[in-house]
C-alpha cells in the first residue's frame, strides 16, 4: 500500500541523502497514523541502520547529545526532525529506561520495541507502507493495542499506560482488552514515573476531544486513583436534595462538567473536573433530606493547591488553577455594586475570566441546569426566561417556526422593562399576546 503524502522538502532531502549513501531509512511514528486518518502532519520521525556518527557525516549541522541513538536535524518550525538508529533494548529495572541499548541491524528489531501497533507502522522512501503488527487493521477498528506482550511494553515504560488512554481520548479509540487488562495489572508502576511526565500526559488527555471519556477510562484502568486520588472520594457522594438542581453524585457531576467545558486549556479543564472535590469532606445530610456542602469551595481550593504542588505546576499555572476552583461559585446580577464586580475581577483575575466563565457554565450544564442559571434575577437573554418555545407552542397551538421566537422576543422585551421573570406571570402575559 502506497500513501500519497504532502511531504516537506526537507523530509524528501533526508530520504534521498540516506538512499544515496546506501543506508536504509524509514519514516516512523505518529505521522503515518495521522496521514491514514487524514489529520494534519506535524512530527516527522525516522529510523535507520546508520549509526549516529554516520548520520552526522551526512548532516554536519545536526546534533546528537543522548545515548538513545537519536540525531536531530534542524527544522524551520522549531521542532527538529529526529532520526534514530535501529536499536534493541534490554531490562527496565526502573520501568522508565532500558538498562542496556544495542544498535540493531533490521527494521523489525526497531519496530518490536515500539508501544502500540498504530505507532509501529513505517514508510520506505517510496512511501510504501510496512505494517508488521496489523496496525492498519487496528486503525480501521479504532483500537489501541500494544505491540506484542502488553505487560512487557508497560514494564519498559510505565508511562505508556497513560499514553494509551491519552491517544484513545485524542482519537476516540478504545483500548484493546488484553492491553487494558495489562494496564490494570500494572497501574501502580505509574508512581515510578517522573511526575512532570505524568502531568504532561494528563494535560494532553484533558486537552483532547474526549477528555471526560478519557478520564473515566483512567478510572477504569486504575490509573486515576494513582494520579488524582482525591477525586475517588467524590464518587458516590450524593447531592440530590429538595430544591436543588443536581442530578448526579459529586464525582459523576464533575466528569459531566468536564464534558461540557468549552475551554481547551488543560488547567481550566482540570479545575472543572475537581472544582467540587471538597464536597466529600463538607457534606451534611439533614433529617428532612436536605444536603449541604457549606464552604466546599474553600476545601476544594485547599485540595487543589496540594494537587498542584504534587504535580509540580509552575507558579502561574498553580495560581490560576487554585483561583478557578476557589471562586467558581460566583454569581452576577443587576443589583451588584461596582465594588462587588471589582472584587470578583480581583479574586478571579481579569485574564482568567473567560476560562472561569467556561467552568461556571460547564458546572451548571454538568448538573442538569441551564447554562445561564448561575446568573441571578435579571435575565441576560431569551434563554434565561422562565418560559421557552415549548410553552409558546402549547399555549398558541403553533408548530416550530419564526412566530415562536417572535413571541419570546416580545416577552423578553417586557421583562427588560421590569416585568418579573416568574413563570406564572410570563405565561399570563403570553396569553394576552396575539400576532
C-alpha positions as semicolon CSV with decimal commas, in nm:
position;residue;x (nm);y (nm);z (nm)
1;X;0,000;0,000;0,000
2;X;0,148;0,333;-0,106
3;X;0,045;0,652;0,073
4;X;0,005;0,983;-0,106
5;X;0,154;1,247;0,121
6;X;0,226;1,618;0,106
7;X;0,588;1,582;0,215
8;X;0,805;1,879;0,321
9;X;1,112;1,937;0,106
10;X;1,342;1,868;0,400
11;X;1,183;1,524;0,450
12;X;1,250;1,436;0,086
13;X;1,606;1,563;0,121
14;X;1,663;1,337;0,424
15;X;1,522;1,031;0,246
16;X;1,724;1,097;-0,071
17;X;2,050;1,159;0,112
18;X;2,028;0,832;0,309
19;X;1,932;0,636;0,000
20;X;2,218;0,791;-0,195
21;X;2,464;0,693;0,075
22;X;2,340;0,332;0,075
23;X;2,163;0,336;0,413
24;X;1,817;0,217;0,497
25;X;1,579;0,494;0,608
26;X;1,210;0,476;0,707
27;X;0,952;0,726;0,824
28;X;0,801;0,602;1,151
29;X;0,570;0,705;1,433
30;X;0,250;0,902;1,469
31;X;0,282;1,091;1,140
32;X;0,189;0,774;0,949
33;X;-0,110;0,713;1,173
34;X;-0,221;1,073;1,126
35;X;-0,174;1,052;0,748
36;X;-0,400;0,747;0,729
37;X;-0,658;0,924;0,947
38;X;-0,637;1,237;0,727
39;X;-0,514;1,451;1,015
40;X;-0,257;1,735;0,998
41;X;0,101;1,609;0,982
42;X;0,347;1,757;1,230
43;X;0,606;1,518;1,371
44;X;0,830;1,359;1,110
45;X;1,049;1,091;1,269
46;X;1,282;0,843;1,103
47;X;1,467;0,523;1,179
48;X;1,778;0,395;1,001
49;X;2,056;0,138;1,011
50;X;2,311;0,421;1,002
51;X;2,482;0,491;1,333
52;X;2,468;0,839;1,489
53;X;2,825;0,905;1,376
54;X;2,735;0,812;1,017
55;X;2,424;1,032;1,029
56;X;2,635;1,328;1,146
57;X;2,862;1,284;0,846
58;X;2,558;1,317;0,617
59;X;2,425;1,617;0,812
60;X;2,716;1,800;0,979
61;X;2,483;2,065;1,121
62;X;2,276;1,803;1,307
63;X;2,311;1,750;1,682
64;X;2,347;1,434;1,890
65;X;2,350;1,455;2,268
66;X;2,185;1,142;2,405
67;X;2,254;0,773;2,449
68;X;1,943;0,654;2,266
69;X;2,077;0,697;1,913
70;X;1,861;0,995;1,818
71;X;2,008;1,266;1,596
72;X;1,820;1,595;1,549
73;X;1,813;1,788;1,224
74;X;1,703;2,149;1,245
75;X;1,356;2,230;1,117
76;X;1,213;2,571;1,035
77;X;0,912;2,534;1,268
78;X;1,127;2,482;1,578
79;X;1,082;2,107;1,629
80;X;1,377;1,908;1,486
81;X;1,342;1,609;1,257
82;X;1,453;1,314;1,470
83;X;1,646;1,025;1,319
84;X;1,706;0,725;1,543
85;X;1,935;0,432;1,475
86;X;1,770;0,088;1,483
87;X;1,812;-0,038;1,835
88;X;1,726;-0,316;2,073
89;X;1,674;-0,264;2,445
90;X;1,714;-0,493;2,745
91;X;1,582;-0,482;3,103
92;X;1,393;-0,187;3,251
93;X;1,456;-0,209;3,623
94;X;1,309;0,138;3,684
95;X;1,014;0,092;3,443
96;X;1,139;0,400;3,262
97;X;1,473;0,349;3,093
98;X;1,647;0,047;2,938
99;X;1,949;-0,084;3,127
100;X;2,118;-0,173;2,800
101;X;2,086;-0,041;2,444
102;X;2,242;-0,202;2,137
103;X;2,230;-0,084;1,777
104;X;2,012;-0,309;1,561
105;X;2,053;-0,417;1,201
106;X;1,691;-0,469;1,090
107;X;1,377;-0,257;1,086
108;X;1,175;-0,532;1,259
109;X;1,400;-0,516;1,566
110;X;1,328;-0,149;1,599
111;X;0,951;-0,174;1,547
112;X;0,924;-0,455;1,802
113;X;1,020;-0,215;2,083
114;X;0,751;0,042;1,997
115;X;0,444;0,093;2,213
116;X;0,127;0,036;2,007
117;X;0,051;-0,123;1,674
118;X;-0,084;0,202;1,529
119;X;0,252;0,366;1,612
120;X;0,459;0,076;1,478
121;X;0,393;0,150;1,111
122;X;0,673;0,250;0,875
123;X;0,708;0,404;0,529
124;X;1,001;0,345;0,297
125;X;1,147;0,614;0,070
126;X;0,878;0,539;-0,192
127;X;0,607;0,578;0,075
128;X;0,514;0,211;0,070
129;X;0,353;0,109;0,400
130;X;0,521;-0,152;0,618
131;X;0,280;-0,300;0,873
132;X;0,426;-0,589;1,074
133;X;0,171;-0,590;1,358
134;X;-0,167;-0,523;1,193
135;X;-0,163;-0,157;1,290
136;X;-0,369;-0,069;0,982
137;X;-0,644;-0,308;1,094
138;X;-0,639;-0,158;1,443
139;X;-0,672;0,190;1,293
140;X;-0,973;0,070;1,097
141;X;-1,126;-0,084;1,411
142;X;-1,031;0,219;1,626
143;X;-0,829;0,012;1,871
144;X;-0,524;0,088;2,084
145;X;-0,329;-0,240;2,106
146;X;0,018;-0,293;2,248
147;X;0,289;-0,439;2,026
148;X;0,349;-0,796;2,141
149;X;0,303;-0,866;2,512
150;X;0,146;-0,559;2,675
151;X;0,297;-0,641;3,014
152;X;0,641;-0,623;2,854
153;X;0,564;-0,291;2,686
154;X;0,439;-0,131;3,008
155;X;0,731;-0,278;3,201
156;X;0,964;-0,100;2,959
157;X;0,800;0,238;3,019
158;X;0,508;0,264;3,260
159;X;0,406;0,600;3,111
160;X;0,286;0,407;2,807
161;X;-0,022;0,314;3,011
162;X;-0,128;0,678;3,026
163;X;-0,026;0,730;2,666
164;X;-0,259;0,451;2,555
165;X;-0,555;0,625;2,717
166;X;-0,446;0,971;2,604
167;X;-0,417;0,863;2,239
168;X;-0,755;0,691;2,272
169;X;-0,904;1,016;2,406
170;X;-0,748;1,218;2,125
171;X;-0,867;0,984;1,851
172;X;-1,188;0,849;2,001
173;X;-1,042;0,494;2,008
174;X;-1,098;0,217;2,262
175;X;-0,832;0,011;2,439
176;X;-0,799;-0,350;2,325
177;X;-0,899;-0,589;2,606
178;X;-0,562;-0,755;2,675
179;X;-0,392;-0,416;2,667
180;X;-0,647;-0,272;2,912
181;X;-0,607;-0,568;3,146
182;X;-0,230;-0,519;3,142
183;X;-0,277;-0,150;3,233
184;X;-0,499;-0,251;3,524
185;X;-0,242;-0,505;3,641
186;X;0,050;-0,259;3,617
187;X;-0,125;0,066;3,721
188;X;0,080;0,104;4,040
189;X;0,401;0,136;3,836
190;X;0,296;0,483;3,722
191;X;0,427;0,614;4,056
192;X;0,779;0,526;3,940
193;X;0,750;0,779;3,657
194;X;0,869;1,138;3,699
195;X;0,570;1,350;3,798
196;X;0,647;1,601;3,522
197;X;0,598;1,331;3,258
198;X;0,275;1,217;3,423
199;X;0,142;1,572;3,432
200;X;0,232;1,624;3,066
201;X;0,031;1,317;2,962
202;X;-0,258;1,418;3,188
203;X;-0,271;1,764;3,031
204;X;-0,265;1,619;2,679
205;X;-0,558;1,395;2,773
206;X;-0,752;1,686;2,924
207;X;-0,697;1,895;2,610
208;X;-0,832;1,618;2,386
209;X;-1,173;1,595;2,218
210;X;-1,285;1,318;2,453
211;X;-1,142;1,438;2,784
212;X;-1,432;1,318;3,002
213;X;-1,432;0,972;2,845
214;X;-1,053;0,962;2,877
215;X;-1,073;1,040;3,248
216;X;-1,333;0,767;3,301
217;X;-1,103;0,526;3,120
218;X;-0,821;0,634;3,353
219;X;-1,053;0,539;3,640
220;X;-1,148;0,207;3,489
221;X;-0,783;0,125;3,430
222;X;-0,689;0,203;3,792
223;X;-0,465;0,497;3,693
224;X;-0,685;0,783;3,813
225;X;-0,658;0,676;4,178
226;X;-0,279;0,684;4,140
227;X;-0,269;1,028;3,975
228;X;-0,571;1,213;4,120
229;X;-0,660;1,011;4,431
230;X;-0,860;1,298;4,582
231;X;-1,125;1,262;4,310
232;X;-1,200;0,899;4,400
233;X;-1,372;1,007;4,723
234;X;-1,629;1,212;4,531
235;X;-1,793;0,922;4,350
236;X;-2,099;0,811;4,543
237;X;-2,124;1,136;4,742
238;X;-2,493;1,215;4,696
239;X;-2,609;1,571;4,636
240;X;-2,970;1,533;4,519
241;X;-3,168;1,744;4,762
242;X;-3,511;1,917;4,776
243;X;-3,498;2,244;4,583
244;X;-3,156;2,174;4,429
245;X;-3,079;2,119;4,060
246;X;-2,832;1,830;4,086
247;X;-2,898;1,503;3,903
248;X;-2,575;1,315;3,983
249;X;-2,341;1,231;4,267
250;X;-2,045;1,466;4,304
251;X;-1,796;1,259;4,104
252;X;-2,031;1,196;3,812
253;X;-2,133;1,562;3,808
254;X;-1,766;1,660;3,795
255;X;-1,700;1,436;3,494
256;X;-2,009;1,568;3,317
257;X;-1,893;1,923;3,386
258;X;-1,563;1,837;3,219
259;X;-1,757;1,704;2,922
260;X;-1,928;2,043;2,881
261;X;-1,616;2,258;2,929
262;X;-1,556;2,455;2,609
263;X;-1,215;2,586;2,715
264;X;-0,930;2,387;2,561
265;X;-0,688;2,496;2,832
266;X;-0,588;2,186;3,036
267;X;-0,553;2,389;3,358
268;X;-0,913;2,507;3,321
269;X;-1,032;2,159;3,234
270;X;-0,862;2,008;3,538
271;X;-1,012;2,284;3,755
272;X;-1,352;2,197;3,605
273;X;-1,301;1,830;3,688
274;X;-1,201;1,888;4,051
275;X;-1,396;2,206;4,131
276;X;-1,625;2,022;4,378
277;X;-1,365;1,783;4,520
278;X;-1,410;1,943;4,866
279;X;-1,771;1,826;4,885
280;X;-1,658;1,482;5,000
281;X;-1,541;1,638;5,328
282;X;-1,811;1,905;5,373
283;X;-2,129;1,707;5,306
284;X;-2,406;1,732;5,573
285;X;-2,732;1,536;5,543
286;X;-3,034;1,658;5,743
287;X;-3,334;1,452;5,861
288;X;-3,565;1,626;5,612
289;X;-3,349;1,513;5,321
290;X;-3,161;1,837;5,268
291;X;-2,794;1,804;5,177
292;X;-2,549;2,091;5,218
293;X;-2,181;2,148;5,136
294;X;-2,107;2,474;5,314
295;X;-1,765;2,623;5,227
296;X;-1,688;2,334;4,993
297;X;-1,517;2,575;4,753
298;X;-1,263;2,665;5,023
299;X;-1,191;2,298;5,094
300;X;-1,170;2,234;4,719
301;X;-0,917;2,517;4,681
302;X;-0,703;2,371;4,959
303;X;-0,703;2,033;4,786
304;X;-0,631;2,200;4,451
305;X;-0,326;2,373;4,595
306;X;-0,190;2,044;4,730
307;X;-0,263;1,875;4,398
308;X;-0,082;2,146;4,203
309;X;0,218;2,120;4,434
310;X;0,230;1,741;4,395
311;X;0,208;1,764;4,015
312;X;0,468;2,044;4,017
313;X;0,268;2,310;3,841
314;X;0,465;2,623;3,753
315;X;0,361;2,912;3,980
316;X;0,149;3,083;3,716
317;X;-0,046;2,764;3,639
318;X;-0,088;2,692;4,009
319;X;-0,223;3,040;4,081
320;X;-0,479;3,016;3,801
321;X;-0,580;2,663;3,896
322;X;-0,646;2,748;4,261
323;X;-0,829;3,071;4,174
324;X;-1,066;2,894;3,933
325;X;-1,153;2,635;4,196
326;X;-1,177;2,878;4,490
327;X;-1,407;3,131;4,321
328;X;-1,615;2,908;4,094
329;X;-1,931;2,981;4,296
330;X;-1,952;3,346;4,192
331;X;-2,277;3,490;4,056
332;X;-2,376;3,815;3,887
333;X;-2,693;4,021;3,892
334;X;-2,808;4,372;3,809
335;X;-2,807;4,482;4,175
336;X;-2,435;4,429;4,232
337;X;-2,231;4,741;4,302
338;X;-1,921;4,840;4,109
339;X;-1,708;4,742;4,410
340;X;-1,866;4,394;4,413
341;X;-1,781;4,349;4,046
342;X;-1,427;4,470;4,110
343;X;-1,390;4,212;4,390
344;X;-1,493;3,933;4,151
345;X;-1,240;4,051;3,892
346;X;-0,968;4,081;4,157
347;X;-1,036;3,738;4,305
348;X;-1,058;3,557;3,970
349;X;-0,808;3,767;3,776
350;X;-0,913;3,959;3,467
351;X;-0,718;3,736;3,228
352;X;-0,878;3,427;3,385
353;X;-1,238;3,544;3,337
354;X;-1,304;3,369;3,001
355;X;-1,191;3,038;3,149
356;X;-1,386;3,099;3,470
357;X;-1,699;3,156;3,263
358;X;-1,628;2,831;3,076
359;X;-1,601;2,648;3,410
360;X;-1,913;2,814;3,551
361;X;-2,127;2,723;3,252
362;X;-1,986;2,367;3,244
363;X;-2,065;2,333;3,616
364;X;-2,430;2,417;3,556
365;X;-2,468;2,202;3,245
366;X;-2,290;1,914;3,418
367;X;-2,553;1,920;3,691
368;X;-2,854;1,929;3,461
369;X;-2,921;2,302;3,499
370;X;-2,941;2,564;3,226
371;X;-2,614;2,717;3,109
372;X;-2,717;3,062;3,232
373;X;-2,873;2,958;3,563
374;X;-2,579;3,097;3,761
375;X;-2,690;3,447;3,659
376;X;-2,935;3,582;3,911
377;X;-3,256;3,786;3,878
378;X;-3,250;3,991;3,557
379;X;-3,223;3,760;3,254
380;X;-2,938;3,826;3,015
381;X;-3,101;3,663;2,713
382;X;-3,419;3,491;2,593
383;X;-3,269;3,161;2,713
384;X;-3,287;3,295;3,071
385;X;-3,666;3,337;3,061
386;X;-3,871;3,109;3,284
387;X;-4,073;3,003;2,977
388;X;-3,949;2,863;2,647
389;X;-4,057;2,776;2,297
390;X;-4,244;2,466;2,408
391;X;-4,465;2,680;2,631
392;X;-4,537;2,914;2,340
393;X;-4,625;2,630;2,101
394;X;-4,852;2,466;2,357
395;X;-5,042;2,781;2,451
396;X;-5,068;2,926;2,098
397;X;-5,109;2,587;1,926
398;X;-4,815;2,657;1,697
399;X;-4,562;2,441;1,517
400;X;-4,191;2,524;1,533
401;X;-4,115;2,838;1,333
402;X;-4,027;3,209;1,342
403;X;-4,353;3,301;1,515
404;X;-4,247;3,113;1,830
405;X;-3,930;3,320;1,852
406;X;-4,124;3,641;1,795
407;X;-4,348;3,573;2,096
408;X;-4,040;3,510;2,312
409;X;-3,876;3,832;2,189
410;X;-4,182;4,033;2,292
411;X;-4,189;3,868;2,636
412;X;-3,815;3,928;2,681
413;X;-3,857;4,298;2,593
414;X;-4,129;4,327;2,859
415;X;-3,902;4,161;3,118
416;X;-3,622;4,404;3,033
417;X;-3,865;4,686;3,112
418;X;-3,948;4,544;3,455
419;X;-4,190;4,251;3,415
420;X;-4,091;3,991;3,681
421;X;-3,920;3,687;3,532
422;X;-4,159;3,444;3,702
423;X;-4,316;3,158;3,514
424;X;-4,684;3,219;3,600
425;X;-4,655;3,591;3,529
426;X;-4,486;3,527;3,193
427;X;-4,748;3,269;3,093
428;X;-5,021;3,517;3,181
429;X;-4,856;3,784;2,968
430;X;-4,809;3,538;2,682
431;X;-5,177;3,452;2,695
432;X;-5,265;3,818;2,629
433;X;-5,049;3,838;2,315
434;X;-5,165;3,783;1,960
435;X;-4,963;3,802;1,641
